[in-house]
């Protein structure tokens, strides 16, 4: 008689947060479940062993080119990337030690950054220098053994992993001498990506929402999934023994790649008047069009990332002035205009310093426009700790195919040289706010300035 496998998905998140006694009882019940039980999300902690999953090197024996792409991708560095290591061990783990209510958070970070160690119950994992299997990051066998998700919304690693001989992919009829291969519709959806690229914190705030942003935008409506941009297909071989065909590239270019970020937003600018007298006021407008991304810019770890517009004017003799943006007057706009005020005081929890004064909020020229969604801690202060975010400021980011117009009004200075005055707008991006990065000793290449795009225009000034 055909063997019947029963899949049981249990969500204990609310129980675990409310009662340590019930957590112990239910945890004992989980240990008593047969091997056929499949757990997801928080409940999957410790439900597997490292030995259940093949190493990436085993996959490399056949998938030579794809393996080399993966080694270069952020997927392979999800645990070893320096900023992620610092944020986890120096902030998340220490915050949880200071406040045990956040212990599930420091465990859960590994559900996406070190899923093998999470499934094995090895949390916190050994630090990267110890060379454990946590260093493998998001591996081939993690993604290609996912059979679905728990619940109706993808978030907080609620993927269902069923390791074994069957590997799931996007091709039907593929044959391998090492494993069985099955077509997976789920693997080809944006919802698959959302299991890690959406995150809800203990306060119920969706602190990462890349897939949800895509789902609300024009690309989802047109049937263009995440993979189309982040895993573009090209002629090649998926394995040494495979016939040539279209192969999804496994480089996963995104927010950490200057080539992907560059040009994602188009810039144009123009003056309201082309010719002015020496004592006139210039009004320059800059148009920013998110022409490339299927989600908002910036996205993902929005609490860390900063995108800002810097505008300058240079007269005919080479003297340059900085032009601050004109305020628009919307609620919370002060968060979106660069300031040197102090923020991030909640870092003091992990630092063990309740009197920590904070750090400069932005680290970019005062008065520049910032495209961001501010994350605010329980006291209403800006934070980079997504787990400690209790509210948001205004979402002033660039949505897919959205155009924003920024205006710069400048009274011509008395010492301006007559003739042509050139205006230049530069849209810049950093993966991490510089004052925070410097304070936490993050390597400089992890917060370098990347130019997304630039534009220029001119006026003629007469006396």
C-alpha positions as a Markdown table, in Angstrom:
| # | Residue | x | y | z |
|---|---|---|---|---|
| 1 | Unk | 0.0 | 0.0 | 0.0 |
| 2 | Unk | 1.3 | 3.4 | -0.9 |
| 3 | Unk | 2.8 | 5.2 | 2.1 |
| 4 | Unk | 0.9 | 8.2 | 3.2 |
| 5 | Unk | 3.0 | 11.2 | 4.4 |
| 6 | Unk | 1.3 | 13.7 | 6.6 |
| 7 | Unk | 2.7 | 17.2 | 6.6 |
| 8 | Unk | 2.0 | 19.2 | 9.7 |
| 9 | Unk | 2.7 | 22.9 | 9.8 |
| 10 | Unk | 2.6 | 24.4 | 13.2 |
| 11 | Unk | 3.0 | 28.1 | 13.9 |
| 12 | Unk | 4.1 | 28.6 | 17.5 |
| 13 | Unk | 5.2 | 32.2 | 17.2 |
| 14 | Unk | 2.5 | 33.8 | 19.4 |
| 15 | Unk | 2.7 | 31.0 | 22.0 |
| 16 | Unk | 6.5 | 31.3 | 22.3 |
| 17 | Unk | 6.3 | 35.0 | 22.7 |
| 18 | Unk | 3.6 | 34.8 | 25.4 |
| 19 | Unk | 4.5 | 31.8 | 27.6 |
| 20 | Unk | 7.8 | 30.2 | 28.3 |
| 21 | Unk | 6.0 | 27.3 | 30.0 |
| 22 | Unk | 3.9 | 26.5 | 27.0 |
| 23 | Unk | 7.0 | 26.9 | 24.8 |
| 24 | Unk | 8.7 | 24.1 | 26.8 |
| 25 | Unk | 5.6 | 21.8 | 26.6 |
| 26 | Unk | 5.1 | 22.4 | 22.9 |
| 27 | Unk | 8.8 | 22.0 | 22.2 |
| 28 | Unk | 8.7 | 18.6 | 23.8 |
| 29 | Unk | 5.8 | 17.7 | 21.6 |
| 30 | Unk | 7.8 | 18.8 | 18.5 |
| 31 | Unk | 10.6 | 16.5 | 19.5 |
| 32 | Unk | 8.1 | 13.6 | 19.6 |
| 33 | Unk | 6.9 | 14.2 | 16.1 |
| 34 | Unk | 7.8 | 11.6 | 13.4 |
| 35 | Unk | 10.4 | 12.5 | 10.7 |
| 36 | Unk | 7.6 | 13.2 | 8.2 |
| 37 | Unk | 6.5 | 16.3 | 10.0 |
| 38 | Unk | 7.6 | 19.5 | 8.3 |
| 39 | Unk | 8.0 | 22.7 | 10.2 |
| 40 | Unk | 8.4 | 26.3 | 8.9 |
| 41 | Unk | 9.5 | 29.7 | 10.2 |
| 42 | Unk | 10.2 | 30.0 | 13.9 |
| 43 | Unk | 9.0 | 26.5 | 14.5 |
| 44 | Unk | 11.7 | 25.0 | 12.2 |
| 45 | Unk | 14.5 | 25.9 | 14.7 |
| 46 | Unk | 16.4 | 22.7 | 15.4 |
| 47 | Unk | 14.1 | 20.6 | 13.3 |
| 48 | Unk | 16.9 | 19.3 | 11.0 |
| 49 | Unk | 20.6 | 18.6 | 11.1 |
| 50 | Unk | 23.5 | 19.9 | 9.0 |
| 51 | Unk | 23.9 | 16.4 | 7.5 |
| 52 | Unk | 20.5 | 16.7 | 5.9 |
| 53 | Unk | 21.8 | 19.2 | 3.4 |
| 54 | Unk | 24.5 | 18.8 | 0.8 |
| 55 | Unk | 27.4 | 21.2 | 0.7 |
| 56 | Unk | 27.7 | 23.7 | -2.2 |
| 57 | Unk | 30.9 | 21.9 | -3.2 |
| 58 | Unk | 28.9 | 18.7 | -3.8 |
| 59 | Unk | 26.7 | 20.6 | -6.2 |
| 60 | Unk | 29.7 | 22.2 | -7.9 |
| 61 | Unk | 30.8 | 18.8 | -9.3 |
| 62 | Unk | 28.0 | 19.0 | -11.9 |
| 63 | Unk | 26.8 | 22.6 | -11.8 |
| 64 | Unk | 30.3 | 24.2 | -12.4 |
| 65 | Unk | 29.3 | 27.5 | -13.8 |
| 66 | Unk | 26.3 | 28.1 | -11.5 |
| 67 | Unk | 28.5 | 27.3 | -8.5 |
| 68 | Unk | 31.1 | 29.9 | -9.5 |
| 69 | Unk | 28.4 | 32.5 | -9.9 |
| 70 | Unk | 27.0 | 31.7 | -6.5 |
| 71 | Unk | 30.4 | 32.0 | -4.8 |
| 72 | Unk | 30.5 | 35.6 | -6.1 |
| 73 | Unk | 26.9 | 36.4 | -5.0 |
| 74 | Unk | 25.6 | 37.8 | -1.7 |
| 75 | Unk | 23.7 | 34.6 | -1.2 |
| 76 | Unk | 27.0 | 32.9 | -0.4 |
| 77 | Unk | 28.0 | 35.8 | 1.9 |
| 78 | Unk | 24.7 | 36.1 | 3.8 |
| 79 | Unk | 26.5 | 35.2 | 7.1 |
| 80 | Unk | 30.1 | 36.2 | 6.4 |
| 81 | Unk | 29.5 | 39.6 | 5.0 |
| 82 | Unk | 31.3 | 42.0 | 7.4 |
| 83 | Unk | 28.4 | 44.4 | 8.1 |
| 84 | Unk | 26.0 | 41.5 | 8.6 |
| 85 | Unk | 28.4 | 39.9 | 11.1 |
| 86 | Unk | 28.8 | 43.1 | 13.0 |
| 87 | Unk | 25.1 | 43.9 | 13.1 |
| 88 | Unk | 24.3 | 40.4 | 14.3 |
| 89 | Unk | 27.0 | 39.7 | 16.9 |
| 90 | Unk | 27.6 | 43.2 | 18.1 |
| 91 | Unk | 24.0 | 44.5 | 18.0 |
| 92 | Unk | 21.3 | 41.8 | 17.7 |
| 93 | Unk | 22.9 | 39.2 | 20.0 |
| 94 | Unk | 24.0 | 41.8 | 22.6 |
| 95 | Unk | 20.6 | 43.5 | 22.5 |
| 96 | Unk | 19.0 | 40.1 | 23.2 |
| 97 | Unk | 21.3 | 39.5 | 26.1 |
| 98 | Unk | 20.3 | 42.8 | 27.6 |
| 99 | Unk | 16.6 | 42.3 | 26.9 |
| 100 | Unk | 15.6 | 38.6 | 26.6 |
| 101 | Unk | 12.3 | 39.6 | 24.9 |
| 102 | Unk | 14.4 | 40.0 | 21.8 |
| 103 | Unk | 16.0 | 36.5 | 22.0 |
| 104 | Unk | 13.7 | 35.1 | 19.3 |
| 105 | Unk | 14.9 | 37.9 | 17.0 |
| 106 | Unk | 18.6 | 37.1 | 17.3 |
| 107 | Unk | 17.7 | 33.5 | 16.7 |
| 108 | Unk | 15.5 | 34.3 | 13.7 |
| 109 | Unk | 18.2 | 36.4 | 11.9 |
| 110 | Unk | 19.7 | 33.1 | 11.1 |
| 111 | Unk | 16.6 | 31.8 | 9.4 |
| 112 | Unk | 17.6 | 33.8 | 6.3 |
| 113 | Unk | 21.3 | 34.6 | 6.9 |
| 114 | Unk | 22.5 | 31.2 | 8.1 |
| 115 | Unk | 19.5 | 28.9 | 7.4 |
| 116 | Unk | 21.6 | 25.7 | 7.8 |
| 117 | Unk | 22.6 | 26.6 | 11.3 |
| 118 | Unk | 19.0 | 27.7 | 12.1 |
| 119 | Unk | 17.5 | 24.4 | 11.0 |
| 120 | Unk | 20.2 | 22.6 | 12.9 |
| 121 | Unk | 19.5 | 24.6 | 16.1 |
| 122 | Unk | 23.0 | 26.0 | 16.1 |
| 123 | Unk | 22.2 | 29.5 | 17.1 |
| 124 | Unk | 23.9 | 31.8 | 17.6 |
| 125 | Unk | 26.2 | 30.2 | 15.1 |
| 126 | Unk | 30.0 | 30.2 | 15.5 |
| 127 | Unk | 31.6 | 33.4 | 14.3 |
| 128 | Unk | 32.7 | 33.3 | 10.6 |
| 129 | Unk | 36.4 | 32.9 | 11.5 |
| 130 | Unk | 35.6 | 29.5 | 13.1 |
| 131 | Unk | 34.7 | 28.1 | 9.7 |
| 132 | Unk | 31.4 | 26.3 | 10.5 |
| 133 | Unk | 28.8 | 25.4 | 8.0 |
| 134 | Unk | 26.9 | 28.6 | 8.9 |
| 135 | Unk | 29.5 | 30.2 | 6.6 |
| 136 | Unk | 27.8 | 28.6 | 3.6 |
| 137 | Unk | 25.0 | 31.2 | 3.8 |
| 138 | Unk | 22.1 | 30.6 | 1.5 |
| 139 | Unk | 23.1 | 27.4 | -0.2 |
| 140 | Unk | 22.0 | 25.5 | -3.3 |
| 141 | Unk | 20.4 | 22.8 | -1.2 |
| 142 | Unk | 18.4 | 25.3 | 0.8 |
| 143 | Unk | 16.7 | 26.9 | -2.1 |
| 144 | Unk | 16.3 | 23.8 | -4.2 |
| 145 | Unk | 14.6 | 21.8 | -1.4 |
| 146 | Unk | 12.0 | 24.3 | -0.6 |
| 147 | Unk | 8.5 | 23.0 | -1.5 |
| 148 | Unk | 6.3 | 25.8 | -0.4 |
| 149 | Unk | 5.5 | 28.2 | 2.4 |
| 150 | Unk | 3.4 | 28.3 | 5.5 |
| 151 | Unk | 0.6 | 30.8 | 5.5 |
| 152 | Unk | -0.8 | 33.2 | 3.0 |
| 153 | Unk | 2.0 | 35.8 | 3.1 |
| 154 | Unk | 5.7 | 35.3 | 2.6 |
| 155 | Unk | 7.8 | 36.7 | 5.4 |
| 156 | Unk | 10.2 | 35.6 | 8.2 |
| 157 | Unk | 11.6 | 32.6 | 6.5 |
| 158 | Unk | 8.3 | 30.8 | 6.4 |
| 159 | Unk | 9.5 | 28.5 | 3.6 |
| 160 | Unk | 9.1 | 24.8 | 3.9 |
| 161 | Unk | 12.3 | 22.8 | 3.4 |
| 162 | Unk | 12.2 | 19.1 | 2.7 |
| 163 | Unk | 15.8 | 18.0 | 2.1 |
| 164 | Unk | 16.6 | 14.7 | 0.4 |
| 165 | Unk | 17.2 | 13.2 | -3.0 |
| 166 | Unk | 14.5 | 15.4 | -4.8 |
| 167 | Unk | 15.7 | 18.8 | -5.9 |
| 168 | Unk | 13.2 | 21.4 | -7.2 |
| 169 | Unk | 13.9 | 23.7 | -10.1 |
| 170 | Unk | 12.3 | 25.6 | -13.0 |
| 171 | Unk | 12.6 | 23.0 | -15.7 |
| 172 | Unk | 10.5 | 20.0 | -16.3 |
| 173 | Unk | 12.0 | 16.7 | -17.3 |
| 174 | Unk | 15.6 | 17.5 | -16.2 |
| 175 | Unk | 17.6 | 14.4 | -15.5 |
| 176 | Unk | 20.5 | 14.1 | -13.1 |
| 177 | Unk | 22.7 | 11.1 | -12.2 |
| 178 | Unk | 22.9 | 12.4 | -8.6 |
| 179 | Unk | 19.4 | 13.4 | -7.6 |
| 180 | Unk | 15.8 | 13.4 | -8.8 |
| 181 | Unk | 14.6 | 16.7 | -10.3 |
| 182 | Unk | 11.1 | 18.1 | -10.1 |
| 183 | Unk | 9.5 | 21.2 | -11.5 |
| 184 | Unk | 8.4 | 23.7 | -8.9 |
| 185 | Unk | 5.9 | 26.5 | -9.7 |
| 186 | Unk | 6.6 | 28.1 | -6.3 |
| 187 | Unk | 10.3 | 28.4 | -6.9 |
| 188 | Unk | 9.5 | 30.6 | -9.9 |
| 189 | Unk | 7.3 | 33.1 | -8.0 |
| 190 | Unk | 8.0 | 36.3 | -6.2 |
| 191 | Unk | 6.4 | 34.8 | -3.1 |
| 192 | Unk | 9.3 | 32.4 | -3.0 |
| 193 | Unk | 11.7 | 35.3 | -2.7 |
| 194 | Unk | 9.5 | 37.0 | -0.2 |
| 195 | Unk | 10.0 | 34.3 | 2.4 |
| 196 | Unk | 13.3 | 36.0 | 3.2 |
| 197 | Unk | 12.9 | 39.4 | 1.6 |
| 198 | Unk | 9.9 | 40.4 | 3.7 |
| 199 | Unk | 10.4 | 40.7 | 7.5 |
| 200 | Unk | 8.0 | 41.4 | 10.3 |
| 201 | Unk | 9.5 | 42.4 | 13.7 |
| 202 | Unk | 8.2 | 41.8 | 17.2 |
| 203 | Unk | 6.2 | 45.1 | 17.1 |
| 204 | Unk | 4.3 | 43.8 | 14.0 |
| 205 | Unk | 6.2 | 46.3 | 11.7 |
| 206 | Unk | 7.0 | 45.0 | 8.2 |
| 207 | Unk | 10.6 | 46.2 | 8.3 |
| 208 | Unk | 11.6 | 44.5 | 5.1 |
| 209 | Unk | 9.0 | 44.4 | 2.3 |
| 210 | Unk | 10.8 | 44.1 | -1.1 |
| 211 | Unk | 8.5 | 41.4 | -2.4 |
| 212 | Unk | 5.4 | 43.2 | -1.1 |
| 213 | Unk | 6.5 | 46.4 | -2.8 |
| 214 | Unk | 6.8 | 44.4 | -6.0 |
| 215 | Unk | 3.4 | 42.8 | -5.5 |
| 216 | Unk | 1.8 | 46.2 | -5.3 |
| 217 | Unk | 3.6 | 47.6 | -8.3 |
| 218 | Unk | 3.3 | 47.4 | -12.1 |
| 219 | Unk | 5.7 | 44.6 | -12.7 |
| 220 | Unk | 3.7 | 42.0 | -10.7 |
| 221 | Unk | 0.6 | 43.0 | -12.6 |
| 222 | Unk | 2.5 | 42.4 | -15.9 |
| 223 | Unk | 3.8 | 39.0 | -14.7 |
| 224 | Unk | 7.4 | 40.1 | -14.3 |
| 225 | Unk | 8.8 | 38.2 | -11.3 |
| 226 | Unk | 11.9 | 39.1 | -9.2 |
| 227 | Unk | 13.9 | 36.5 | -11.1 |
| 228 | Unk | 13.6 | 38.4 | -14.4 |
| 229 | Unk | 15.9 | 41.1 | -13.1 |
| 230 | Unk | 17.9 | 39.4 | -10.4 |
| 231 | Unk | 18.4 | 36.1 | -12.2 |
| 232 | Unk | 18.3 | 37.0 | -15.9 |
| 233 | Unk | 18.3 | 34.1 | -18.3 |
| 234 | Unk | 21.0 | 33.5 | -20.9 |
| 235 | Unk | 22.2 | 30.8 | -23.2 |
| 236 | Unk | 24.3 | 28.2 | -21.4 |
| 237 | Unk | 24.4 | 24.9 | -19.6 |
| 238 | Unk | 22.9 | 24.4 | -16.2 |
| 239 | Unk | 25.1 | 21.3 | -15.6 |
| 240 | Unk | 28.0 | 19.6 | -17.3 |
| 241 | Unk | 25.7 | 16.9 | -18.8 |
| 242 | Unk | 22.8 | 19.2 | -19.7 |
| 243 | Unk | 21.9 | 20.2 | -23.2 |
| 244 | Unk | 22.5 | 23.9 | -24.0 |
| 245 | Unk | 19.5 | 26.1 | -23.3 |
| 246 | Unk | 18.4 | 29.2 | -21.4 |
| 247 | Unk | 19.8 | 29.2 | -17.9 |
| 248 | Unk | 18.9 | 31.5 | -15.0 |
| 249 | Unk | 22.1 | 33.2 | -13.8 |
| 250 | Unk | 22.8 | 32.8 | -10.1 |
| 251 | Unk | 24.7 | 36.1 | -9.4 |
| 252 | Unk | 21.6 | 37.7 | -7.7 |
| 253 | Unk | 22.8 | 41.2 | -8.5 |
| 254 | Unk | 21.0 | 43.8 | -6.3 |
| 255 | Unk | 21.6 | 46.5 | -3.7 |
| 256 | Unk | 25.2 | 45.5 | -3.1 |
| 257 | Unk | 26.2 | 45.7 | -6.7 |
| 258 | Unk | 27.2 | 49.1 | -8.2 |
| 259 | Unk | 26.5 | 47.9 | -11.7 |
| 260 | Unk | 22.9 | 47.0 | -10.8 |
| 261 | Unk | 22.3 | 50.2 | -8.8 |
| 262 | Unk | 23.8 | 52.5 | -11.4 |
| 263 | Unk | 21.3 | 53.9 | -13.7 |
| 264 | Unk | 18.3 | 52.5 | -11.8 |
| 265 | Unk | 17.0 | 56.0 | -11.4 |
| 266 | Unk | 16.9 | 58.5 | -14.4 |
| 267 | Unk | 17.7 | 62.1 | -13.6 |
| 268 | Unk | 16.8 | 65.2 | -15.6 |
| 269 | Unk | 16.9 | 68.9 | -14.6 |
| 270 | Unk | 15.9 | 72.3 | -16.0 |
| 271 | Unk | 15.6 | 75.9 | -14.9 |
| 272 | Unk | 12.3 | 77.7 | -14.9 |
| 273 | Unk | 14.1 | 80.6 | -16.7 |
| 274 | Unk | 17.2 | 80.3 | -18.9 |
| 275 | Unk | 18.3 | 84.0 | -18.8 |
| 276 | Unk | 18.5 | 86.0 | -15.6 |
| 277 | Unk | 19.8 | 89.3 | -14.3 |
| 278 | Unk | 22.5 | 89.3 | -11.6 |
| 279 | Unk | 20.1 | 89.9 | -8.7 |
| 280 | Unk | 17.4 | 87.4 | -9.8 |
| 281 | Unk | 16.4 | 84.2 | -8.1 |
| 282 | Unk | 17.0 | 80.9 | -9.9 |
| 283 | Unk | 14.5 | 78.0 | -9.6 |
| 284 | Unk | 15.8 | 74.6 | -10.8 |
| 285 | Unk | 13.8 | 71.4 | -10.9 |
| 286 | Unk | 15.1 | 67.9 | -10.8 |
| 287 | Unk | 13.0 | 65.0 | -12.1 |
| 288 | Unk | 13.9 | 61.5 | -10.7 |
| 289 | Unk | 12.3 | 58.5 | -12.4 |
| 290 | Unk | 12.6 | 54.9 | -11.0 |
| 291 | Unk | 12.9 | 53.4 | -14.4 |
| 292 | Unk | 14.5 | 50.1 | -13.5 |
| 293 | Unk | 13.5 | 48.6 | -10.2 |
| 294 | Unk | 10.3 | 46.6 | -9.6 |
| 295 | Unk | 10.3 | 47.7 | -6.0 |
| 296 | Unk | 11.0 | 51.0 | -4.1 |
| 297 | Unk | 14.4 | 52.6 | -4.1 |
| 298 | Unk | 16.0 | 52.0 | -1.6 |
| 299 | Unk | 14.5 | 48.7 | -0.5 |
| 300 | Unk | 15.4 | 45.8 | 1.8 |
| 301 | Unk | 17.4 | 47.1 | 4.8 |
| 302 | Unk | 15.9 | 50.5 | 4.4 |
| 303 | Unk | 17.0 | 51.4 | 8.0 |
| 304 | Unk | 20.7 | 51.1 | 6.9 |
| 305 | Unk | 20.6 | 52.5 | 3.4 |
| 306 | Unk | 20.7 | 56.1 | 2.4 |
| 307 | Unk | 19.9 | 57.6 | -1.1 |
| 308 | Unk | 20.3 | 61.4 | -1.4 |
| 309 | Unk | 20.2 | 64.1 | -4.0 |
| 310 | Unk | 23.1 | 66.7 | -4.0 |
| 311 | Unk | 22.8 | 69.8 | -6.2 |
| 312 | Unk | 25.5 | 72.4 | -6.9 |
| 313 | Unk | 25.8 | 75.6 | -8.9 |
| 314 | Unk | 29.2 | 76.6 | -10.5 |
| 315 | Unk | 29.7 | 80.0 | -12.1 |
| 316 | Unk | 31.9 | 80.9 | -15.1 |
| 317 | Unk | 35.0 | 81.3 | -12.9 |
| 318 | Unk | 34.7 | 77.9 | -11.2 |
| 319 | Unk | 33.3 | 78.9 | -7.9 |
| 320 | Unk | 30.8 | 76.3 | -6.6 |
| 321 | Unk | 27.8 | 76.6 | -4.2 |
| 322 | Unk | 25.7 | 73.9 | -2.6 |
| 323 | Unk | 21.9 | 74.3 | -3.0 |
| 324 | Unk | 19.7 | 72.8 | -0.3 |
| 325 | Unk | 16.3 | 71.4 | -1.4 |
| 326 | Unk | 13.1 | 73.3 | -1.1 |
| 327 | Unk | 10.8 | 71.8 | 1.6 |
| 328 | Unk | 7.5 | 70.5 | 0.4 |
| 329 | Unk | 5.7 | 70.7 | 3.7 |
| 330 | Unk | 4.5 | 67.1 | 4.3 |
| 331 | Unk | 4.3 | 65.5 | 7.7 |
| 332 | Unk | 7.7 | 64.2 | 8.9 |
| 333 | Unk | 9.6 | 65.8 | 6.1 |
| 334 | Unk | 12.4 | 66.7 | 8.4 |
| 335 | Unk | 13.5 | 63.1 | 8.3 |
| 336 | Unk | 14.0 | 63.4 | 4.5 |
| 337 | Unk | 16.2 | 66.6 | 4.5 |
| 338 | Unk | 19.7 | 65.9 | 5.6 |
| 339 | Unk | 20.6 | 67.0 | 9.1 |
| 340 | Unk | 23.5 | 66.6 | 11.5 |
| 341 | Unk | 21.2 | 66.1 | 14.5 |
| 342 | Unk | 21.9 | 63.0 | 16.7 |
| 343 | Unk | 20.1 | 59.7 | 16.3 |
| 344 | Unk | 20.6 | 56.0 | 16.9 |
| 345 | Unk | 20.7 | 56.4 | 20.7 |
| 346 | Unk | 19.2 | 52.9 | 21.0 |
| 347 | Unk | 22.6 | 51.5 | 20.1 |
| 348 | Unk | 23.3 | 52.1 | 23.8 |
| 349 | Unk | 21.3 | 49.0 | 24.7 |
| 350 | Unk | 23.8 | 46.7 | 22.9 |
| 351 | Unk | 26.7 | 48.8 | 24.0 |
| 352 | Unk | 25.6 | 48.6 | 27.6 |
| 353 | Unk | 25.6 | 52.4 | 27.8 |
| 354 | Unk | 22.1 | 53.8 | 28.7 |
| 355 | Unk | 23.5 | 57.4 | 28.3 |
| 356 | Unk | 24.8 | 56.9 | 24.8 |
| 357 | Unk | 24.3 | 60.3 | 23.1 |
| 358 | Unk | 23.9 | 58.9 | 19.6 |
| 359 | Unk | 25.6 | 59.6 | 16.3 |
| 360 | Unk | 25.0 | 62.1 | 13.5 |
| 361 | Unk | 21.9 | 61.0 | 11.7 |
| 362 | Unk | 22.8 | 61.2 | 8.0 |
| 363 | Unk | 26.5 | 61.9 | 7.3 |
| 364 | Unk | 25.6 | 63.7 | 4.0 |
| 365 | Unk | 25.6 | 67.4 | 3.2 |
| 366 | Unk | 23.0 | 69.3 | 5.3 |
| 367 | Unk | 20.0 | 70.3 | 3.3 |
| 368 | Unk | 20.2 | 67.5 | 0.7 |
| 369 | Unk | 17.0 | 65.5 | -0.1 |
| 370 | Unk | 17.0 | 62.0 | 1.3 |
| 371 | Unk | 14.8 | 59.3 | -0.2 |
| 372 | Unk | 14.1 | 57.0 | 2.8 |
| 373 | Unk | 11.5 | 55.5 | 5.1 |
| 374 | Unk | 12.7 | 56.4 | 8.7 |
| 375 | Unk | 12.6 | 53.6 | 11.2 |
| 376 | Unk | 11.8 | 54.9 | 14.7 |
| 377 | Unk | 12.4 | 53.2 | 18.0 |
| 378 | Unk | 9.8 | 53.0 | 20.9 |
| 379 | Unk | 10.9 | 56.6 | 21.9 |
| 380 | Unk | 10.5 | 58.0 | 18.4 |
| 381 | Unk | 14.2 | 58.2 | 17.6 |
| 382 | Unk | 15.7 | 57.0 | 14.3 |
| 383 | Unk | 17.1 | 53.5 | 14.6 |
| 384 | Unk | 19.1 | 51.1 | 12.4 |
| 385 | Unk | 17.9 | 48.2 | 14.5 |
| 386 | Unk | 15.0 | 46.9 | 12.6 |
| 387 | Unk | 14.0 | 44.6 | 15.4 |
| 388 | Unk | 13.6 | 47.6 | 17.7 |
| 389 | Unk | 11.4 | 49.6 | 15.2 |
| 390 | Unk | 8.0 | 50.5 | 16.7 |
| 391 | Unk | 6.9 | 53.0 | 14.0 |
| 392 | Unk | 7.8 | 54.5 | 10.7 |
| 393 | Unk | 8.3 | 58.1 | 9.5 |
| 394 | Unk | 7.0 | 59.1 | 6.0 |
| 395 | Unk | 7.8 | 56.6 | 3.2 |
| 396 | Unk | 9.6 | 59.0 | 0.9 |
| 397 | Unk | 11.2 | 56.5 | -1.5 |
| 398 | Unk | 11.0 | 56.1 | -5.2 |
| 399 | Unk | 8.4 | 53.6 | -6.2 |
| 400 | Unk | 8.6 | 51.5 | -9.4 |
| 401 | Unk | 8.0 | 53.8 | -12.4 |
| 402 | Unk | 7.4 | 56.7 | -10.1 |
| 403 | Unk | 8.7 | 60.2 | -10.8 |
| 404 | Unk | 9.4 | 62.7 | -8.1 |
| 405 | Unk | 10.3 | 66.3 | -8.7 |
| 406 | Unk | 12.6 | 68.2 | -6.3 |
| 407 | Unk | 12.9 | 72.0 | -6.5 |
| 408 | Unk | 15.9 | 74.2 | -5.6 |
| 409 | Unk | 15.4 | 77.9 | -5.3 |
| 410 | Unk | 18.6 | 80.0 | -5.2 |
| 411 | Unk | 19.1 | 83.7 | -4.8 |
| 412 | Unk | 22.0 | 84.6 | -6.9 |
| 413 | Unk | 24.9 | 85.7 | -4.6 |
| 414 | Unk | 26.6 | 89.1 | -4.9 |
| 415 | Unk | 30.0 | 87.6 | -5.8 |
| 416 | Unk | 28.7 | 85.4 | -8.7 |
| 417 | Unk | 30.7 | 85.8 | -11.9 |
| 418 | Unk | 28.6 | 86.8 | -14.8 |
| 419 | Unk | 28.0 | 84.4 | -17.7 |
| 420 | Unk | 27.0 | 80.8 | -17.7 |
| 421 | Unk | 26.1 | 79.1 | -14.4 |
| 422 | Unk | 26.1 | 75.3 | -14.5 |
| 423 | Unk | 23.9 | 73.3 | -12.2 |
| 424 | Unk | 24.6 | 69.6 | -11.4 |
| 425 | Unk | 22.5 | 67.1 | -9.7 |
| 426 | Unk | 24.0 | 63.8 | -8.4 |
| 427 | Unk | 21.9 | 61.0 | -6.9 |
| 428 | Unk | 24.1 | 59.1 | -4.4 |
| 429 | Unk | 23.7 | 55.8 | -2.5 |
| 430 | Unk | 25.4 | 54.2 | 0.5 |
| 431 | Unk | 24.6 | 50.7 | 1.8 |
| 432 | Unk | 25.1 | 52.0 | 5.3 |
| 433 | Unk | 24.9 | 55.4 | 6.9 |
| 434 | Unk | 28.5 | 56.5 | 7.3 |
| 435 | Unk | 28.5 | 57.8 | 10.9 |
| 436 | Unk | 27.2 | 54.4 | 12.0 |
| 437 | Unk | 29.6 | 52.5 | 9.8 |
| 438 | Unk | 32.6 | 54.4 | 11.1 |
| 439 | Unk | 31.5 | 54.0 | 14.8 |
| 440 | Unk | 31.1 | 50.3 | 14.4 |
| 441 | Unk | 34.3 | 49.8 | 12.4 |
| 442 | Unk | 32.7 | 48.5 | 9.3 |
| 443 | Unk | 35.2 | 48.1 | 6.4 |
| 444 | Unk | 35.1 | 51.3 | 4.2 |
| 445 | Unk | 34.3 | 49.4 | 1.1 |
| 446 | Unk | 30.9 | 48.4 | 2.6 |
| 447 | Unk | 29.7 | 52.0 | 2.8 |
| 448 | Unk | 31.4 | 53.5 | -0.2 |
| 449 | Unk | 29.4 | 56.1 | -2.1 |
| 450 | Unk | 27.8 | 54.8 | -5.3 |
| 451 | Unk | 26.6 | 57.3 | -7.9 |
| 452 | Unk | 23.2 | 56.2 | -9.2 |
| 453 | Unk | 23.0 | 58.9 | -11.8 |
| 454 | Unk | 23.6 | 62.6 | -12.5 |
| 455 | Unk | 22.2 | 65.4 | -14.6 |
| 456 | Unk | 23.1 | 69.0 | -15.4 |
| 457 | Unk | 21.7 | 72.2 | -16.9 |
| 458 | Unk | 22.6 | 75.9 | -17.1 |
| 459 | Unk | 21.4 | 79.5 | -17.1 |
| 460 | Unk | 23.0 | 82.7 | -18.4 |
| 461 | Unk | 23.4 | 85.5 | -16.0 |
| 462 | Unk | 23.8 | 89.2 | -17.1 |
| 463 | Unk | 24.6 | 92.4 | -15.3 |
